[in-house]
Amino acid sequence: MAKPSASASVAPTSYELLARRIHRQVMSPSAQLKRQTVIVREPGEREEDWDLLLEQLGEEESVRMARLEGGAVQLIWTNQHPD
């Protein structure tokens, strides 16, 4: 029986998938220009993952969060690296 190779990738966790999705949204040109975006938990994403993500975002000094109707959250951030 063959051993799995050391380079075999491990599937990302549900939290990692959520964090990657939000990271892509935050890094989009439009969000970067405005320094804000509205994030929404999508169907199928775990509530525990969402709560952890919001908790971690809330610890960032450069990020303000405003909870909106329907569970959406507006993120507003400052430029941490001024030009």
N, C-alpha and C positions, 0 to 999 in steps of 0.2 A: 504494500500500500504506500502510495506516494505521500510525502510530507508536504504541507502547504509551504509555498515559498515565502521567504522573509519579506519579499516585496509585495505579497498579496495585500491588497487594500482592505481595510476594515470599513464596513458601511458606516456612514455618519449617523450619529444619534438624531432623534427627532429634534432635540434642542439645537444641535449644530445646523440642521437644515433650516430651522426657523431663523437662527442668528445670521446665516448666510443670506437668506432672503431679505432680511431687514438691512443688512450691510449693503447689499446691491442697491436697495431702494435709497438709502441714505447717500450712497456714493454716486447716484445718478447725476448727470449734469444739471438737470433742473433743480433738484434738491440742493445741490452744492451752491448753485447760484443764489437761491433764495435763503439758504441756510435753515431750511425747515422742510418737513414732510409729515404726512399723516400715515400712521401705520395701523393696520387692522389685522386681528387674528383671523386666519382663514379656516374654513371648515376642515376638520381633520387634524388641525394642530392642537396639541395638548394644552389644556389650561395651565397645568403646572409649568410647562416650558414658557408659556407666555408670561406668567407671573414672575418667573425667575429672570426673564429678559428685562421686564419693566423694572424689577428691583435693581438689576445691574446698571441699567441706563440711569436710574434715579441717583446712583452713587457718583455719576460723572459730573464734575463741577461745571463743565462747559455746556451741559445739556439741561434744558428746561422741558418739562413734560406737562401737557394739559390734557386731561381726560375729556373726551367728547361724547356726545350721545351715541348710543349704539355700541359702545365699547372701544371705539377708535381712540387713538392717542396721538396728539400733535407733538412732534419733537422740534424744538428750536435750539440751535447751537451757535456758539460763538466760534470765531476763527482762533484756534489755539496757536497758530503759527502766522502772526501778522507778516505781511509782505514788507 
